[in-house]
Amino acid sequence: MERETLMTNKPLTTLGVAAAVGLFMAGGQAQAQTACPATITVAAIGPGFSCVLGDKTFSGFSFGHDPHSSMVNFGIDGSLFSIQLTKDSVFFPPGAATFDYTVAVNSGVSSHIVEGSVGVDVSFPTVFTTSTMNGIRVASVENSGGGMTVFPAGTSSVAVTNTSFITGSGELNSITNDFTQKMVATSVPEPASLSLFGLGLFGLGFAARRRKH
């Protein structure tokens, strides 16, 4: 695995799998009834589904290619948040796997989404992935890899499109989108900041599961 852009604001060496699970649960179940859970099956995300993670709402979900055996994971750690499509240690079959949605900061909240990234985890070639956010090409990746973009000032809503084309015996494990958010009065993080989040919350959990696979 070349790279997976997963987020945490703690160094990799200090965050274990148990801590990752705890953060996901804190970001999901501590919210109101409409909160995004730590994990939800795609089959449970029907038309009109939306959920709240902190001060953000995820909606407009669209999935393609064997979606009903897939899952979506949500995570939050301070100003950093993530969303991931996975099969939980099972590979996606050949074809086009799509993962589209919109994330928006709730009205009345004085914060903006300033950075977004994609991380693709592939065990065996060949998988080609493209990702756009608000029409901006974030990455075009062959096998594992990723990319990042910085949004214009004042961005409060991001429409995300991820598509992975899996050929032959290609093995796609997950597609992960990470975001950085800031209060209006604070400074914008340096664009390189997401490079510190490699193999973070989701990545550690998947590494552990894949060792058992």
VENQUIGI-V282632 format. One record per pair of residues at least 4 apart in sequence whose ideal C-beta (glycine too) atoms are under 7 Angstrom apart, sorted by sequence separation. I is the first residue (numbers start at 1). J is the second residue. D is the distance in Angstrom with one decimal. If there is no record, write none. Layout:
# VENQUIGI-V282632
I_J_D ; I_J_D
This chain:
# VENQUIGI-V282632
10_14_5.2 ; 15_19_5.1 ; 17_21_6.6 ; 18_22_6.5 ; 19_23_6.4 ; 20_24_6.6 ; 21_25_6.4 ; 22_26_6.2 ; 23_27_6.2 ; 24_28_6.2 ; 25_29_5.4 ; 26_30_5.3 ; 31_35_2.7 ; 40_44_5.3 ; 45_49_4.6 ; 52_56_6.9 ; 63_67_3.7 ; 66_70_7.0 ; 87_91_6.6 ; 105_109_5.2 ; 132_136_6.1 ; 141_145_4.0 ; 151_155_3.8 ; 166_170_4.3 ; 182_186_5.0 ; 189_193_4.4 ; 199_203_3.7 ; 202_206_6.2 ; 203_207_6.2 ; 204_208_6.6 ; 205_209_6.5 ; 206_210_5.9 ; 207_211_6.7 ; 209_213_6.5 ; 10_15_4.9 ; 15_20_6.4 ; 40_45_6.4 ; 52_57_5.3 ; 53_58_6.6 ; 76_81_4.4 ; 87_92_6.0 ; 92_97_4.9 ; 122_127_4.7 ; 132_137_5.5 ; 133_138_5.4 ; 141_146_6.5 ; 199_204_6.4 ; 29_35_6.9 ; 75_81_6.6 ; 105_111_5.7 ; 132_138_6.2 ; 139_145_6.9 ; 141_147_7.0 ; 166_172_5.4 ; 182_188_6.2 ; 8_15_5.4 ; 28_35_5.6 ; 50_57_5.7 ; 51_58_5.6 ; 63_70_6.8 ; 75_82_4.4 ; 105_112_6.9 ; 131_138_4.5 ; 139_146_5.7 ; 151_158_7.0 ; 182_189_6.9 ; 28_36_5.6 ; 50_58_6.3 ; 105_113_6.6 ; 131_139_5.0 ; 139_147_2.8 ; 164_172_5.4 ; 28_37_4.7 ; 50_59_3.8 ; 74_83_5.7 ; 120_129_4.7 ; 138_147_4.8 ; 180_189_5.4 ; 28_38_4.4 ; 130_140_5.0 ; 138_148_6.6 ; 72_83_6.6 ; 73_84_4.4 ; 138_149_4.9 ; 164_175_6.2 ; 49_61_6.0 ; 72_84_6.8 ; 129_141_4.6 ; 25_38_5.4 ; 72_85_5.9 ; 73_86_6.5 ; 118_131_3.9 ; 136_149_5.1 ; 162_175_5.0 ; 180_193_6.8 ; 24_38_3.9 ; 85_99_4.2 ; 128_142_5.6 ; 180_194_6.8 ; 36_51_3.8 ; 70_85_6.0 ; 71_86_5.7 ; 35_51_6.3 ; 36_52_6.4 ; 45_61_5.0 ; 70_86_6.9 ; 126_142_6.9 ; 127_143_5.7 ; 131_147_7.0 ; 133_149_5.9 ; 178_194_6.3 ; 34_51_5.9 ; 35_52_5.4 ; 36_53_4.3 ; 70_87_5.5 ; 71_88_5.7 ; 116_133_4.7 ; 126_143_6.7 ; 134_151_7.0 ; 160_177_5.8 ; 34_52_5.3 ; 35_53_6.9 ; 69_87_6.4 ; 125_143_5.0 ; 178_197_6.4 ; 32_52_6.9 ; 118_138_5.2 ; 31_52_5.9 ; 42_63_5.3 ; 53_74_5.5 ; 117_138_6.7 ; 118_139_5.0 ; 120_141_5.2 ; 122_143_4.4 ; 36_58_6.1 ; 54_76_5.4 ; 116_138_6.5 ; 122_144_4.6 ; 53_76_5.6 ; 121_144_5.9 ; 120_144_5.8 ; 134_158_5.6 ; 42_67_4.5 ; 43_68_4.5 ; 56_81_6.9 ; 58_83_6.8 ; 120_145_5.9 ; 133_158_5.2 ; 134_159_5.7 ; 27_53_6.1 ; 42_68_6.0 ; 66_92_6.6 ; 120_146_6.2 ; 176_202_5.7 ; 27_54_7.0 ; 45_72_6.8 ; 54_81_6.9 ; 65_92_7.0 ; 66_93_5.8 ; 119_146_4.1 ; 133_160_5.4 ; 42_70_4.5 ; 53_81_6.1 ; 118_146_5.2 ; 42_71_6.6 ; 117_146_6.0 ; 118_147_5.9 ; 132_161_4.8 ; 41_71_5.4 ; 42_72_6.4 ; 65_95_4.7 ; 117_147_6.6 ; 131_161_6.9 ; 40_71_6.8 ; 65_96_5.3 ; 117_148_3.9 ; 131_162_4.8 ; 39_71_5.6 ; 40_72_5.4 ; 64_96_6.2 ; 65_97_4.6 ; 116_148_7.0 ; 174_206_6.3 ; 64_97_6.8 ; 65_98_6.6 ; 115_148_6.4 ; 116_149_5.7 ; 129_162_6.9 ; 130_163_5.4 ; 173_206_6.3 ; 39_73_5.2 ; 64_98_3.8 ; 129_163_6.9 ; 38_73_6.6 ; 63_98_6.3 ; 115_150_5.5 ; 116_151_6.7 ; 129_164_4.3 ; 38_74_6.3 ; 62_98_6.7 ; 63_99_6.3 ; 114_150_6.6 ; 115_151_6.9 ; 37_74_6.9 ; 114_151_5.9 ; 127_164_5.5 ; 128_165_4.6 ; 36_74_4.2 ; 62_100_4.1 ; 113_151_6.0 ; 127_165_6.9 ; 127_166_5.1 ; 61_101_4.7 ; 60_101_5.6 ; 126_167_4.9 ; 150_191_5.2 ; 59_101_7.0 ; 60_102_4.2 ; 112_154_5.8 ; 113_155_5.2 ; 116_158_6.0 ; 126_168_6.7 ; 58_101_5.7 ; 59_102_5.6 ; 112_155_5.4 ; 113_156_6.7 ; 127_170_4.4 ; 148_191_7.0 ; 112_156_5.8 ; 118_162_6.4 ; 120_164_6.9 ; 126_170_5.0 ; 58_103_5.2 ; 113_158_5.6 ; 124_169_6.1 ; 125_170_5.9 ; 127_172_5.0 ; 28_74_5.9 ; 124_170_6.3 ; 129_175_6.8 ; 148_194_5.4 ; 27_74_6.4 ; 56_103_5.6 ; 57_104_5.4 ; 124_171_4.1 ; 27_75_5.8 ; 56_104_6.7 ; 122_170_6.9 ; 123_171_4.0 ; 27_76_3.4 ; 56_105_5.6 ; 57_106_5.9 ; 122_171_6.3 ; 24_74_6.9 ; 55_105_6.1 ; 56_106_6.6 ; 122_172_5.7 ; 123_173_5.9 ; 24_75_4.9 ; 55_106_5.2 ; 105_156_4.4 ; 122_173_6.6 ; 23_75_6.3 ; 104_156_6.2 ; 121_173_4.1 ; 104_157_4.0 ; 121_174_4.7 ; 23_77_5.5 ; 55_109_4.5 ; 102_157_6.4 ; 103_158_5.4 ; 120_175_5.8 ; 55_111_6.7 ; 102_158_6.9 ; 102_159_4.8 ; 118_175_6.8 ; 119_176_4.5 ; 101_160_5.6 ; 118_177_5.6 ; 119_178_6.9 ; 100_160_6.3 ; 117_177_6.9 ; 100_161_4.9 ; 116_177_6.5 ; 117_178_4.8 ; 100_162_6.8 ; 99_162_4.3 ; 116_179_5.0 ; 98_162_6.7 ; 115_179_6.6 ; 98_163_5.0 ; 115_180_4.1 ; 113_179_5.5 ; 114_180_5.4 ; 96_163_6.0 ; 97_164_4.6 ; 114_181_6.8 ; 9_77_5.6 ; 113_181_5.4 ; 114_182_5.3 ; 8_77_5.5 ; 9_78_5.4 ; 96_165_5.3 ; 97_166_6.5 ; 112_181_6.9 ; 7_77_6.6 ; 111_181_5.4 ; 112_182_6.1 ; 9_80_5.7 ; 95_166_6.0 ; 111_182_6.1 ; 8_80_7.0 ; 94_166_4.9 ; 111_183_4.9 ; 112_184_6.5 ; 7_80_4.3 ; 94_167_6.2 ; 110_183_6.0 ; 111_184_6.4 ; 92_166_5.8 ; 94_168_6.5 ; 110_184_4.5 ; 114_188_5.2 ; 115_189_6.6 ; 7_82_5.1 ; 97_172_6.3 ; 114_189_6.5 ; 6_82_6.3 ; 94_170_6.7 ; 99_175_5.4 ; 115_191_6.8 ; 117_194_5.2 ; 115_194_6.1 ; 91_171_4.3 ; 92_172_4.4 ; 91_172_6.2 ; 91_173_6.7 ; 121_206_6.6 ; 86_173_6.7 ; 86_174_4.1 ; 85_174_6.4 ; 84_174_5.5 ; 85_175_4.8 ; 84_175_6.9 ; 84_176_4.2 ; 82_176_6.0 ; 83_177_5.3 ; 82_177_6.8 ; 82_178_4.8 ; 80_178_6.9 ; 81_179_5.4 ; 80_180_5.9 ; 81_181_6.9 ; 79_180_6.1 ; 79_181_4.9 ; 79_182_6.2 ; 5_117_4.6 ; 5_118_6.9 ; 6_119_6.1 ; 5_119_3.5 ; 4_119_4.2 ; 3_119_6.6 ; 4_121_4.9 ; 84_202_5.2 ; 82_201_6.7 ; 1_121_5.8 ; 82_202_6.3 ; 89_209_4.4 ; 88_209_7.0 ; 89_210_6.2 ; 77_201_6.9 ; 89_213_4.8 ; 75_201_5.0 ; 75_202_6.5 ; 73_202_6.2 ; 4_144_6.9 ; 3_144_6.2 ; 5_146_4.4 ; 2_144_4.2 ; 3_145_5.5 ; 4_146_6.9 ; 1_144_4.9 ; 2_145_5.5 ; 3_146_5.5 ; 6_176_5.7 ; 5_176_6.7 ; 7_178_4.3 ; 4_176_6.5 ; 6_178_6.4 ; 5_178_5.4 ; 24_201_6.9 ; 23_201_6.1 ; 20_201_4.2 ; 20_204_5.5 ; 15_200_6.9 ; 20_205_5.6 ; 12_198_7.0 ; 12_199_5.9 ; 17_204_5.1 ; 12_200_6.9 ; 16_204_6.9 ; 17_205_5.5 ; 5_194_6.0 ; 8_197_5.8 ; 15_204_6.8 ; 7_197_4.2 ; 6_197_5.9 ; 17_208_5.3 ; 5_197_6.3 ; 8_200_3.8 ; 5_198_6.5 ; 6_199_6.2 ; 7_200_5.1 ; 8_201_5.3 ; 4_198_6.6 ; 6_200_3.7 ; 7_201_6.7 ; 3_198_6.2 ; 4_199_5.9 ; 6_201_5.7 ; 6_202_4.6 ; 6_203_4.3 ; 4_203_4.9
